[in-house]
Each structure stands twice: as structure tokens, then as C-alpha cells.
Amino acid sequence: MRTISLTVAGESLVLLPEHAIWWPARRTLLVADVHFGKAALFRAEGVPVPSGTTRTTLTRLDGLLQQWPATRLVFLGDLLHGRAGRSPRLFQQLMTWRSSWPALHLRLIRGNHDRHAGDPPAVLDVEVVDKPLLDGPFALCHEPDAAPGHFVLAGHWHPVMLLRGAGRQRLRLPCFCFEPERAILPAFGAFTGGWPVVPEPGRRLFTIGDGRVWPANL
């Protein structure tokens, strides 16, 4: 199996190797930390980073929406990276993508970068809310702060797991991080960093590699 299914707060959730969660009961896809415009902002400042990251990210979103019958896509914060990355070219790409999914309900929980970058243009038809968004047993957030009475689904950390081999090899893999009252999703964006997390009591890690999700409580 490429995916891992978990029961969390009485709900079935499917962890996807595309750095997303599928919530079948609500026909909802959850992604975090897309950071559109980040690479363009770095290039504008003279930092040589790859181009085409927006197209790569949108292609991955298309693949998810073609595979899973979602009626709603929820961004758990940091859809846009910064105000300087708000370019006409970026928004034209987003508008072209949006036109392919006109019936899809898009919702953004503002993250720390969104608060600096500003909300996406109204033409993209994204419902923007502040955290937490209480939805069934879950509190959908950006920062993984506690929400009494709800299980938190969040981003912000960009969790990764560092694996080391006997020959001093190092492998850095994105991961889902589950704790008793919260879960943190890996960053969805194609050009994002990562914060190393380690297994510890009460924490379950699921790494992404080779097109699969793997339990990784080593």
C-alpha cells in the first residue's frame, strides 16, 4: 500500500505520499505550507534557486484531485510565502489552475506567512479564515497550538526525519508527526525547508519515501 490509514478522534484519515491527508467522511484534502512565490522571491534577491516550482506544485495538486473525490481542499496555512512574491505571473498560473476546478471549495487558514503576504485575490475564490477552524472533532490550524476538546491538524513545522546509515550516509525525508492531541503535516510546497523531529514517547512518525508512506518509529 502507498498510503496509511489511521483512526484519529473517531475519524478515518489517510496519509498520502503526496504530503497530504485525505479525510473521506468530509471528502476533504488537507495540505500545509505550500509557500507559493517563495522561489521567485529568492531569485529576485539574487539567490540561484530552481524555477518552475509553482508549476510543479500545481501539477501535484492536480494529481491529488484526480485521484481522490474531493469537494473541498483546505490549506493549513502559508499558501503564499511573502508580499514580494505576489507577482502577476504567479496569480495567472493560479487562476489558470483554479479554472480547472471551478466547483472545488478552497479554504485557507491564515498562517504566519499569509498574514504578511496578504490574502489571495478574490478572483481565486478562496475562503480565508483565522485559526482555529473547528470541523467535527478536529481543529484545523497553521501553528500546532492546543485546542481543548479537539484534535489539532496543523502545519508550520515542515517536519522531516533524518536517517543515518553505517557509512555516514544521511537521508532527509518529510514526515507526518502524530502526538496524542495533534498532528503536523509535512510541507506541501516544492521549495521548503524542514525541521527535524525524532521519535519519542507518545509521538508517531510516518515518513514519505519511494512513493509511499512508511511507519518510522525507530
C-alpha positions as CSV (number, residue, x, y, z in Angstrom):
1,M,0.0,0.0,0.0
2,R,1.2,3.5,-0.8
3,T,-0.9,5.1,1.9
4,I,-1.5,4.6,5.6
5,S,-5.0,4.8,7.1
6,L,-5.4,5.8,10.7
7,T,-8.4,6.4,13.0
8,V,-7.9,9.7,14.7
9,A,-10.5,11.2,17.1
10,G,-13.0,8.6,15.8
11,E,-12.5,9.7,12.1
12,S,-10.7,7.8,9.4
13,L,-7.7,9.7,7.9
14,V,-5.5,8.6,5.0
15,L,-1.9,9.7,4.9
16,L,-0.8,10.3,1.4
17,P,2.8,10.2,-0.1
18,E,1.9,13.5,-1.8
19,H,2.3,15.2,1.6
20,A,-1.4,15.5,2.1
21,I,-4.2,13.9,4.2
22,W,-7.5,12.6,2.8
23,W,-10.5,12.9,5.1
24,P,-13.0,10.6,3.4
25,A,-16.0,11.4,5.6
26,R,-15.9,15.1,4.6
27,R,-14.4,14.4,1.1
28,T,-11.6,16.8,2.1
29,L,-8.0,17.0,1.2
30,L,-5.7,18.8,3.7
31,V,-2.3,20.3,2.7
32,A,0.0,22.6,4.6
33,D,2.8,25.1,3.8
34,V,2.5,25.5,0.0
35,H,4.5,28.7,0.0
36,F,3.7,29.9,-3.4
37,G,6.0,32.7,-4.6
38,K,9.0,31.7,-2.3
39,A,11.3,30.7,-5.1
40,A,10.5,33.8,-7.1
41,L,11.2,35.9,-4.1
42,F,14.6,34.3,-3.6
43,R,15.5,34.7,-7.3
44,A,14.6,38.4,-7.1
45,E,17.1,38.7,-4.3
46,G,19.8,37.1,-6.4
47,V,19.7,33.7,-4.8
48,P,20.0,31.0,-7.5
49,V,17.1,28.6,-6.8
50,P,15.2,26.4,-9.2
51,S,12.4,27.8,-11.4
52,G,9.1,26.0,-12.1
53,T,8.2,25.3,-8.5
54,T,4.7,26.7,-8.8
55,R,4.0,24.6,-11.9
56,T,5.4,21.5,-10.1
57,T,3.2,22.2,-7.0
58,L,0.0,22.8,-9.1
59,T,0.7,19.6,-11.0
60,R,0.9,17.7,-7.7
61,L,-2.4,19.2,-6.6
62,D,-4.0,18.2,-9.9
63,G,-2.8,14.6,-9.3
64,L,-4.4,14.5,-5.9
65,L,-7.7,15.9,-7.1
66,Q,-7.8,13.4,-10.0
67,Q,-7.2,10.5,-7.6
68,W,-9.4,11.5,-4.6
69,P,-13.1,12.6,-5.0
70,A,-12.6,15.8,-3.0
71,T,-15.2,18.5,-2.8
72,R,-13.0,20.6,-0.5
73,L,-9.3,21.5,-0.4
74,V,-8.1,23.0,2.9
75,F,-4.8,24.8,3.1
76,L,-3.4,24.7,6.6
77,G,-1.6,28.0,6.4
78,D,1.2,29.6,4.4
79,L,-0.4,29.4,1.0
80,L,1.6,32.4,-0.1
81,H,5.2,33.0,1.1
82,G,5.5,36.8,1.2
83,R,4.3,40.1,-0.2
84,A,7.3,40.4,-2.5
85,G,6.3,37.1,-4.2
86,R,2.9,38.3,-5.2
87,S,3.6,38.6,-9.0
88,P,1.2,38.8,-11.9
89,R,2.8,35.7,-13.3
90,L,2.1,33.7,-10.1
91,F,-1.5,34.8,-10.0
92,Q,-2.0,34.0,-13.6
93,Q,-0.8,30.5,-13.0
94,L,-3.1,30.1,-10.0
95,M,-6.1,31.5,-11.9
96,T,-5.5,29.0,-14.8
97,W,-5.3,26.2,-12.3
98,R,-8.4,27.4,-10.5
99,S,-10.4,27.4,-13.7
100,S,-9.8,23.7,-14.0
101,W,-11.6,23.1,-10.6
102,P,-14.4,25.6,-10.5
103,A,-16.6,23.5,-8.2
104,L,-13.9,22.8,-5.7
105,H,-14.3,24.7,-2.3
106,L,-11.0,26.2,-1.4
107,R,-10.4,27.2,2.2
108,L,-7.3,28.8,3.7
109,I,-6.5,29.0,7.4
110,R,-4.2,32.0,7.6
111,G,-0.6,31.2,8.6
112,N,2.2,33.5,9.7
113,H,3.4,34.0,6.1
114,D,-0.2,34.6,4.9
115,R,-0.5,37.4,7.4
116,H,2.5,39.1,5.9
117,A,1.7,38.3,2.3
118,G,-1.9,39.2,2.4
119,D,-4.9,37.1,1.3
120,P,-5.1,35.6,-2.2
121,P,-7.0,37.7,-4.8
122,A,-10.8,37.4,-4.6
123,V,-10.9,36.0,-8.2
124,L,-9.4,32.8,-6.9
125,D,-12.5,32.2,-4.8
126,V,-10.6,31.1,-1.7
127,E,-12.5,31.3,1.6
128,V,-9.9,32.7,4.1
129,V,-10.4,32.2,7.9
130,D,-8.3,32.7,11.0
131,K,-7.4,29.7,13.2
132,P,-8.7,27.5,14.5
133,L,-11.3,26.2,12.1
134,L,-13.3,23.7,14.2
135,D,-14.6,20.9,12.0
136,G,-16.0,17.8,13.6
137,P,-13.5,16.5,16.1
138,F,-10.7,18.5,14.6
139,A,-9.2,21.9,15.0
140,L,-7.7,22.9,11.6
141,C,-4.8,25.3,12.3
142,H,-1.5,26.5,11.0
143,E,0.6,26.7,14.1
144,P,0.0,23.4,16.1
145,D,-1.3,25.1,19.2
146,A,-3.6,23.3,21.6
147,A,-7.4,23.5,21.1
148,P,-9.1,22.0,24.1
149,G,-11.7,19.4,23.1
150,H,-10.4,19.0,19.6
151,F,-7.6,17.1,17.9
152,V,-5.4,19.6,16.1
153,L,-4.3,19.2,12.5
154,A,-1.7,21.7,11.6
155,G,1.4,22.6,9.6
156,H,4.1,25.2,10.3
157,W,6.9,22.9,11.4
158,H,7.7,21.3,8.0
159,P,8.6,18.1,9.8
160,V,11.4,15.9,8.4
161,M,13.2,12.9,9.7
162,L,16.9,12.4,9.4
163,L,18.1,8.9,8.7
164,R,21.7,7.9,9.1
165,G,23.5,4.9,7.6
166,A,26.5,3.0,8.8
167,G,28.7,4.6,6.2
168,R,27.8,8.1,7.4
169,Q,25.0,8.4,4.8
170,R,22.3,10.9,5.7
171,L,18.8,10.9,4.3
172,R,16.3,13.6,4.9
173,L,12.7,12.6,4.5
174,P,9.5,14.6,5.0
175,C,7.2,13.0,7.6
176,F,3.8,13.2,9.3
177,C,4.2,13.8,13.1
178,F,1.4,12.5,15.3
179,E,1.1,13.2,19.0
180,P,-1.7,12.5,21.5
181,E,-3.6,15.7,20.8
182,R,-2.2,17.0,17.5
183,A,-0.7,16.0,14.1
184,I,1.6,18.1,12.0
185,L,1.7,17.6,8.2
186,P,4.8,17.8,6.1
187,A,5.2,20.9,3.9
188,F,3.4,20.5,0.5
189,G,5.4,23.2,-1.4
190,A,8.2,22.1,-3.8
191,F,10.7,24.6,-2.3
192,T,10.6,24.5,1.5
193,G,12.9,23.6,4.3
194,G,12.3,21.2,7.1
195,W,12.5,20.9,10.9
196,P,14.0,17.6,12.1
197,V,11.8,15.6,14.5
198,V,12.7,12.4,16.3
199,P,10.7,9.5,17.7
200,E,9.9,9.9,21.4
201,P,7.2,8.5,23.8
202,G,3.7,9.4,22.6
203,R,4.9,10.5,19.2
204,R,4.4,8.6,16.0
205,L,6.2,9.4,12.8
206,F,5.3,8.4,9.3
207,T,8.0,9.1,6.7
208,I,7.5,9.6,2.9
209,G,9.8,7.9,0.6
210,D,9.8,5.9,-2.7
211,G,6.3,7.0,-3.4
212,R,4.9,5.5,-0.1
213,V,4.2,6.4,3.5
214,W,6.1,4.4,6.0
215,P,5.7,4.0,9.8
216,A,9.0,5.1,11.2
217,N,9.1,4.7,15.0
218,L,12.7,3.6,15.0
